[in-house]
Amino acid sequence: MIVSRDSDFQERSLVAGHPPQVVWLKIPNRSKTVVLNILLDHHTEIEQALIEQNRACVEISLSNR
């Protein structure tokens, strides 16, 4: 799994599929602690999308809260 703010990984997942699966953080530049907290806050959503739904990419933004 790749966690990135870069849309290139999301685009790659559309073209090439997975693995690796991508968590695309559509957020401004933040500290590692803030990013970790965002990932922890969305862990259920990420798990459902990547494991249960077998999606190539899940997008997380601050508006998803």
Biopython code that builds the backbone (N, CA, C, O; Angstrom):
import numpy as np
from Bio.PDB.StructureBuilder import StructureBuilder

atoms = [
    (1, "MET", "N", (0.843, -1.172, 0.000)),
    (1, "MET", "CA", (0.000, 0.000, 0.000)),
    (1, "MET", "C", (0.889, 1.236, 0.000)),
    (1, "MET", "O", (1.906, 1.290, 0.692)),
    (2, "ILE", "N", (0.488, 2.221, -0.786)),
    (2, "ILE", "CA", (1.186, 3.496, -0.848)),
    (2, "ILE", "C", (0.249, 4.574, -0.297)),
    (2, "ILE", "O", (-0.925, 4.624, -0.664)),
    (3, "VAL", "N", (0.760, 5.421, 0.569)),
    (3, "VAL", "CA", (0.022, 6.578, 1.067)),
    (3, "VAL", "C", (0.730, 7.805, 0.515)),
    (3, "VAL", "O", (1.921, 8.003, 0.752)),
    (4, "SER", "N", (-0.016, 8.636, -0.230)),
    (4, "SER", "CA", (0.617, 9.771, -0.899)),
    (4, "SER", "C", (-0.364, 10.911, -1.083)),
    (4, "SER", "O", (-1.579, 10.717, -1.116)),
    (5, "ARG", "N", (0.194, 12.104, -1.201)),
    (5, "ARG", "CA", (-0.599, 13.276, -1.585)),
    (5, "ARG", "C", (-0.500, 13.502, -3.093)),
    (5, "ARG", "O", (-1.177, 14.376, -3.634)),
    (6, "ASP", "N", (0.331, 12.730, -3.763)),
    (6, "ASP", "CA", (0.615, 12.883, -5.189)),
    (6, "ASP", "C", (-0.441, 12.169, -6.031)),
    (6, "ASP", "O", (-0.670, 10.974, -5.846)),
    (7, "SER", "N", (-1.081, 12.878, -6.946)),
    (7, "SER", "CA", (-2.119, 12.276, -7.784)),
    (7, "SER", "C", (-1.549, 11.268, -8.779)),
    (7, "SER", "O", (-2.309, 10.474, -9.334)),
    (8, "ASP", "N", (-0.246, 11.273, -9.021)),
    (8, "ASP", "CA", (0.353, 10.316, -9.955)),
    (8, "ASP", "C", (0.089, 8.878, -9.527)),
    (8, "ASP", "O", (-0.137, 8.018, -10.379)),
    (9, "PHE", "N", (0.114, 8.600, -8.237)),
    (9, "PHE", "CA", (-0.129, 7.242, -7.768)),
    (9, "PHE", "C", (-1.580, 6.837, -7.998)),
    (9, "PHE", "O", (-1.859, 5.687, -8.336)),
    (10, "GLN", "N", (-2.502, 7.776, -7.816)),
    (10, "GLN", "CA", (-3.916, 7.502, -8.072)),
    (10, "GLN", "C", (-4.112, 7.221, -9.552)),
    (10, "GLN", "O", (-4.820, 6.281, -9.916)),
    (11, "GLU", "N", (-3.496, 8.021, -10.407)),
    (11, "GLU", "CA", (-3.612, 7.823, -11.853)),
    (11, "GLU", "C", (-3.020, 6.482, -12.264)),
    (11, "GLU", "O", (-3.570, 5.796, -13.125)),
    (12, "ARG", "N", (-1.896, 6.107, -11.649)),
    (12, "ARG", "CA", (-1.278, 4.827, -11.949)),
    (12, "ARG", "C", (-2.206, 3.679, -11.575)),
    (12, "ARG", "O", (-2.293, 2.682, -12.292)),
    (13, "SER", "N", (-2.898, 3.823, -10.452)),
    (13, "SER", "CA", (-3.805, 2.762, -10.027)),
    (13, "SER", "C", (-4.967, 2.595, -11.001)),
    (13, "SER", "O", (-5.478, 1.488, -11.174)),
    (14, "LEU", "N", (-5.384, 3.686, -11.636)),
    (14, "LEU", "CA", (-6.450, 3.608, -12.636)),
    (14, "LEU", "C", (-5.985, 2.875, -13.891)),
    (14, "LEU", "O", (-6.740, 2.111, -14.491)),
    (15, "VAL", "N", (-4.746, 3.114, -14.277)),
    (15, "VAL", "CA", (-4.207, 2.521, -15.502)),
    (15, "VAL", "C", (-3.747, 1.083, -15.277)),
    (15, "VAL", "O", (-4.094, 0.186, -16.045)),
    (16, "ALA", "N", (-2.971, 0.873, -14.228)),
    (16, "ALA", "CA", (-2.320, -0.422, -14.022)),
    (16, "ALA", "C", (-3.009, -1.308, -12.990)),
    (16, "ALA", "O", (-2.652, -2.477, -12.844)),
    (17, "GLY", "N", (-3.983, -0.769, -12.278)),
    (17, "GLY", "CA", (-4.633, -1.560, -11.229)),
    (17, "GLY", "C", (-3.739, -1.689, -10.012)),
    (17, "GLY", "O", (-2.892, -0.837, -9.741)),
    (18, "HIS", "N", (-3.946, -2.769, -9.291)),
    (18, "HIS", "CA", (-3.150, -2.983, -8.085)),
    (18, "HIS", "C", (-2.701, -4.410, -8.015)),
    (18, "HIS", "O", (-3.326, -5.245, -8.668)),
    (19, "PRO", "N", (-1.672, -4.771, -7.280)),
    (19, "PRO", "CA", (-0.981, -3.983, -6.282)),
    (19, "PRO", "C", (-0.056, -2.954, -6.906)),
    (19, "PRO", "O", (0.239, -3.047, -8.098)),
    (20, "PRO", "N", (0.395, -2.006, -6.167)),
    (20, "PRO", "CA", (-0.008, -1.677, -4.808)),
    (20, "PRO", "C", (-1.302, -0.880, -4.794)),
    (20, "PRO", "O", (-1.646, -0.208, -5.767)),
    (21, "GLN", "N", (-2.000, -0.964, -3.698)),
    (21, "GLN", "CA", (-3.174, -0.136, -3.502)),
    (21, "GLN", "C", (-2.718, 1.220, -2.984)),
    (21, "GLN", "O", (-1.644, 1.344, -2.394)),
    (22, "VAL", "N", (-3.553, 2.240, -3.213)),
    (22, "VAL", "CA", (-3.152, 3.613, -2.919)),
    (22, "VAL", "C", (-4.157, 4.280, -1.986)),
    (22, "VAL", "O", (-5.368, 4.188, -2.186)),
    (23, "VAL", "N", (-3.641, 4.945, -0.978)),
    (23, "VAL", "CA", (-4.430, 5.861, -0.150)),
    (23, "VAL", "C", (-3.978, 7.250, -0.576)),
    (23, "VAL", "O", (-2.856, 7.664, -0.286)),
    (24, "TRP", "N", (-4.859, 7.963, -1.265)),
    (24, "TRP", "CA", (-4.538, 9.282, -1.802)),
    (24, "TRP", "C", (-5.053, 10.333, -0.823)),
    (24, "TRP", "O", (-6.262, 10.495, -0.655)),
    (25, "LEU", "N", (-4.143, 11.034, -0.188)),
    (25, "LEU", "CA", (-4.495, 12.080, 0.769)),
    (25, "LEU", "C", (-4.654, 13.398, 0.030)),
    (25, "LEU", "O", (-3.674, 13.996, -0.414)),
    (26, "LYS", "N", (-5.877, 13.836, -0.095)),
    (26, "LYS", "CA", (-6.165, 15.103, -0.762)),
    (26, "LYS", "C", (-6.261, 16.187, 0.305)),
    (26, "LYS", "O", (-7.326, 16.734, 0.588)),
    (27, "ILE", "N", (-5.101, 16.468, 0.879)),
    (27, "ILE", "CA", (-5.009, 17.422, 1.988)),
    (27, "ILE", "C", (-3.818, 18.346, 1.745)),
    (27, "ILE", "O", (-2.906, 18.001, 0.994)),
    (28, "PRO", "N", (-3.826, 19.505, 2.370)),
    (28, "PRO", "CA", (-2.636, 20.368, 2.300)),
    (28, "PRO", "C", (-1.462, 19.715, 3.018)),
    (28, "PRO", "O", (-1.639, 18.738, 3.745)),
    (29, "ASN", "N", (-0.287, 20.242, 2.817)),
    (29, "ASN", "CA", (0.902, 19.737, 3.482)),
    (29, "ASN", "C", (0.714, 19.851, 4.995)),
    (29, "ASN", "O", (0.400, 20.924, 5.510)),
    (30, "ARG", "N", (0.906, 18.743, 5.694)),
    (30, "ARG", "CA", (0.730, 18.690, 7.147)),
    (30, "ARG", "C", (1.889, 17.943, 7.771)),
    (30, "ARG", "O", (2.651, 17.271, 7.076)),
    (31, "SER", "N", (2.022, 18.059, 9.081)),
    (31, "SER", "CA", (3.067, 17.332, 9.806)),
    (31, "SER", "C", (2.760, 15.833, 9.786)),
    (31, "SER", "O", (1.634, 15.421, 9.505)),
    (32, "LYS", "N", (3.772, 15.035, 10.087)),
    (32, "LYS", "CA", (3.586, 13.583, 10.141)),
    (32, "LYS", "C", (2.550, 13.198, 11.178)),
    (32, "LYS", "O", (1.779, 12.261, 10.971)),
    (33, "THR", "N", (2.525, 13.905, 12.278)),
    (33, "THR", "CA", (1.567, 13.610, 13.342)),
    (33, "THR", "C", (0.137, 13.850, 12.865)),
    (33, "THR", "O", (-0.750, 13.039, 13.131)),
    (34, "VAL", "N", (-0.088, 14.945, 12.173)),
    (34, "VAL", "CA", (-1.429, 15.250, 11.657)),
    (34, "VAL", "C", (-1.843, 14.206, 10.626)),
    (34, "VAL", "O", (-2.980, 13.735, 10.637)),
    (35, "VAL", "N", (-0.921, 13.845, 9.736)),
    (35, "VAL", "CA", (-1.222, 12.831, 8.717)),
    (35, "VAL", "C", (-1.560, 11.502, 9.387)),
    (35, "VAL", "O", (-2.523, 10.841, 8.996)),
    (36, "LEU", "N", (-0.787, 11.108, 10.384)),
    (36, "LEU", "CA", (-1.062, 9.869, 11.102)),
    (36, "LEU", "C", (-2.450, 9.907, 11.734)),
    (36, "LEU", "O", (-3.187, 8.923, 11.669)),
    (37, "ASN", "N", (-2.807, 11.021, 12.338)),
    (37, "ASN", "CA", (-4.132, 11.146, 12.956)),
    (37, "ASN", "C", (-5.245, 11.077, 11.918)),
    (37, "ASN", "O", (-6.296, 10.493, 12.181)),
    (38, "ILE", "N", (-5.033, 11.658, 10.754)),
    (38, "ILE", "CA", (-6.023, 11.581, 9.672)),
    (38, "ILE", "C", (-6.203, 10.121, 9.243)),
    (38, "ILE", "O", (-7.328, 9.653, 9.071)),
    (39, "LEU", "N", (-5.089, 9.411, 9.074)),
    (39, "LEU", "CA", (-5.169, 7.999, 8.691)),
    (39, "LEU", "C", (-5.882, 7.174, 9.761)),
    (39, "LEU", "O", (-6.704, 6.314, 9.446)),
    (40, "LEU", "N", (-5.565, 7.439, 11.011)),
    (40, "LEU", "CA", (-6.225, 6.706, 12.098)),
    (40, "LEU", "C", (-7.716, 7.029, 12.166)),
    (40, "LEU", "O", (-8.534, 6.144, 12.418)),
    (41, "ASP", "N", (-8.069, 8.291, 11.943)),
    (41, "ASP", "CA", (-9.482, 8.690, 11.952)),
    (41, "ASP", "C", (-10.272, 8.016, 10.835)),
    (41, "ASP", "O", (-11.475, 7.792, 10.972)),
    (42, "HIS", "N", (-9.603, 7.690, 9.727)),
    (42, "HIS", "CA", (-10.268, 7.108, 8.553)),
    (42, "HIS", "C", (-9.941, 5.632, 8.358)),
    (42, "HIS", "O", (-10.189, 5.083, 7.284)),
    (43, "HIS", "N", (-9.390, 4.985, 9.377)),
    (43, "HIS", "CA", (-8.941, 3.601, 9.186)),
    (43, "HIS", "C", (-10.065, 2.659, 8.766)),
    (43, "HIS", "O", (-9.833, 1.750, 7.969)),
    (44, "THR", "N", (-11.260, 2.851, 9.276)),
    (44, "THR", "CA", (-12.381, 1.988, 8.900)),
    (44, "THR", "C", (-12.732, 2.170, 7.428)),
    (44, "THR", "O", (-12.932, 1.193, 6.706)),
    (45, "GLU", "N", (-12.805, 3.408, 6.993)),
    (45, "GLU", "CA", (-13.096, 3.712, 5.585)),
    (45, "GLU", "C", (-12.020, 3.129, 4.666)),
    (45, "GLU", "O", (-12.330, 2.550, 3.625)),
    (46, "ILE", "N", (-10.759, 3.287, 5.059)),
    (46, "ILE", "CA", (-9.646, 2.764, 4.261)),
    (46, "ILE", "C", (-9.721, 1.240, 4.189)),
    (46, "ILE", "O", (-9.587, 0.660, 3.112)),
    (47, "GLU", "N", (-9.932, 0.602, 5.320)),
    (47, "GLU", "CA", (-10.020, -0.855, 5.369)),
    (47, "GLU", "C", (-11.168, -1.376, 4.511)),
    (47, "GLU", "O", (-10.998, -2.346, 3.773)),
    (48, "GLN", "N", (-12.317, -0.751, 4.600)),
    (48, "GLN", "CA", (-13.467, -1.184, 3.805)),
    (48, "GLN", "C", (-13.187, -1.062, 2.316)),
    (48, "GLN", "O", (-13.498, -1.973, 1.548)),
    (49, "ALA", "N", (-12.600, 0.061, 1.900)),
    (49, "ALA", "CA", (-12.356, 0.292, 0.480)),
    (49, "ALA", "C", (-11.286, -0.637, -0.080)),
    (49, "ALA", "O", (-11.461, -1.220, -1.150)),
    (50, "LEU", "N", (-10.183, -0.772, 0.641)),
    (50, "LEU", "CA", (-9.055, -1.526, 0.094)),
    (50, "LEU", "C", (-9.162, -3.027, 0.328)),
    (50, "LEU", "O", (-8.760, -3.811, -0.532)),
    (51, "ILE", "N", (-9.689, -3.438, 1.459)),
    (51, "ILE", "CA", (-9.739, -4.864, 1.763)),
    (51, "ILE", "C", (-11.090, -5.468, 1.373)),
    (51, "ILE", "O", (-11.141, -6.440, 0.621)),
    (52, "GLU", "N", (-12.167, -4.902, 1.876)),
    (52, "GLU", "CA", (-13.482, -5.492, 1.638)),
    (52, "GLU", "C", (-13.971, -5.264, 0.212)),
    (52, "GLU", "O", (-14.553, -6.162, -0.396)),
    (53, "GLN", "N", (-13.735, -4.057, -0.332)),
    (53, "GLN", "CA", (-14.197, -3.745, -1.685)),
    (53, "GLN", "C", (-13.114, -3.974, -2.741)),
    (53, "GLN", "O", (-13.386, -3.885, -3.938)),
    (54, "ASN", "N", (-11.893, -4.267, -2.303)),
    (54, "ASN", "CA", (-10.757, -4.548, -3.178)),
    (54, "ASN", "C", (-10.515, -3.433, -4.204)),
    (54, "ASN", "O", (-10.173, -3.704, -5.355)),
    (55, "ARG", "N", (-10.694, -2.191, -3.779)),
    (55, "ARG", "CA", (-10.457, -1.062, -4.676)),
    (55, "ARG", "C", (-8.964, -0.798, -4.806)),
    (55, "ARG", "O", (-8.189, -1.116, -3.904)),
    (56, "ALA", "N", (-8.566, -0.215, -5.931)),
    (56, "ALA", "CA", (-7.160, 0.109, -6.174)),
    (56, "ALA", "C", (-6.749, 1.367, -5.421)),
    (56, "ALA", "O", (-5.583, 1.527, -5.063)),
    (57, "CYS", "N", (-7.716, 2.270, -5.178)),
    (57, "CYS", "CA", (-7.386, 3.567, -4.573)),
    (57, "CYS", "C", (-8.554, 4.050, -3.713)),
    (57, "CYS", "O", (-9.721, 3.863, -4.056)),
    (58, "VAL", "N", (-8.210, 4.665, -2.605)),
    (58, "VAL", "CA", (-9.195, 5.336, -1.775)),
    (58, "VAL", "C", (-8.712, 6.769, -1.558)),
    (58, "VAL", "O", (-7.542, 6.996, -1.250)),
    (59, "GLU", "N", (-9.613, 7.724, -1.720)),
    (59, "GLU", "CA", (-9.270, 9.137, -1.550)),
    (59, "GLU", "C", (-9.747, 9.601, -0.186)),
    (59, "GLU", "O", (-10.887, 9.360, 0.211)),
    (60, "ILE", "N", (-8.844, 10.274, 0.525)),
    (60, "ILE", "CA", (-9.178, 10.824, 1.833)),
    (60, "ILE", "C", (-8.933, 12.334, 1.771)),
    (60, "ILE", "O", (-7.849, 12.786, 1.401)),
    (61, "SER", "N", (-9.947, 13.091, 2.134)),
    (61, "SER", "CA", (-9.779, 14.541, 2.196)),
    (61, "SER", "C", (-10.326, 15.024, 3.531)),
    (61, "SER", "O", (-11.059, 14.302, 4.208)),
    (62, "LEU", "N", (-9.975, 16.223, 3.898)),
    (62, "LEU", "CA", (-10.447, 16.766, 5.183)),
    (62, "LEU", "C", (-11.961, 16.936, 5.174)),
    (62, "LEU", "O", (-12.577, 16.955, 6.239)),
    (63, "SER", "N", (-12.572, 17.059, 4.005)),
    (63, "SER", "CA", (-14.016, 17.185, 3.929)),
    (63, "SER", "C", (-14.706, 15.839, 4.141)),
    (63, "SER", "O", (-15.929, 15.801, 4.283)),
    (64, "ASN", "N", (-13.943, 14.713, 4.168)),
    (64, "ASN", "CA", (-14.514, 13.394, 4.416)),
    (64, "ASN", "C", (-14.876, 13.206, 5.880)),
    (64, "ASN", "O", (-15.506, 12.205, 6.221)),
    (65, "ARG", "N", (-14.506, 14.120, 6.748)),
    (65, "ARG", "CA", (-14.740, 13.971, 8.184)),
    (65, "ARG", "C", (-16.165, 14.188, 8.535)),
    (65, "ARG", "O", (-16.533, 14.100, 9.706)),
]
sb = StructureBuilder()
sb.init_structure("model")
sb.init_model(0)
sb.init_chain("A")
sb.init_seg("    ")
for serial, (resi, resn, name, xyz) in enumerate(atoms, 1):
    if name == "N":
        sb.init_residue(resn, " ", resi, " ")
    sb.init_atom(name, np.array(xyz, "f"), 0.0, 1.0, " ", f" {name:<3s}", serial, name[0])
structure = sb.get_structure()
